């Protein structure tokens, strides 16, 4: 499966952005979808996942209550709604697909998008 992330940009602290990740192929609904991010000078970290049926989600503590992951299997797209953004949310955000089930581990995700830059100014 091929993934294309979009929706990043520059926003002031307290603002919102919605990231999208469009997937190719007819098997999108069989994958757990995740979002990860890499901040400048840091390793890539888990942000959120959503399971195949969209019945289950999980968030990193740093974004819980501010970010919402969702998916539309009919459109082969997963979203990340980001509210109350903080400067520490500045990062390149990546979407990824896992055929192994729900996971926060990078190694469980076989397919990755190219990343989209999110910059939050103070």
Helices and strands as residue ranges (DSSP letters): E 3-6, E 9-12, E 17-23, G 28-30, E 32-38, E 45-50, E 57-59, E 67-72, E 77-82, G 87-89, E 91-98, G 106-108, E 111-112, E 116-121
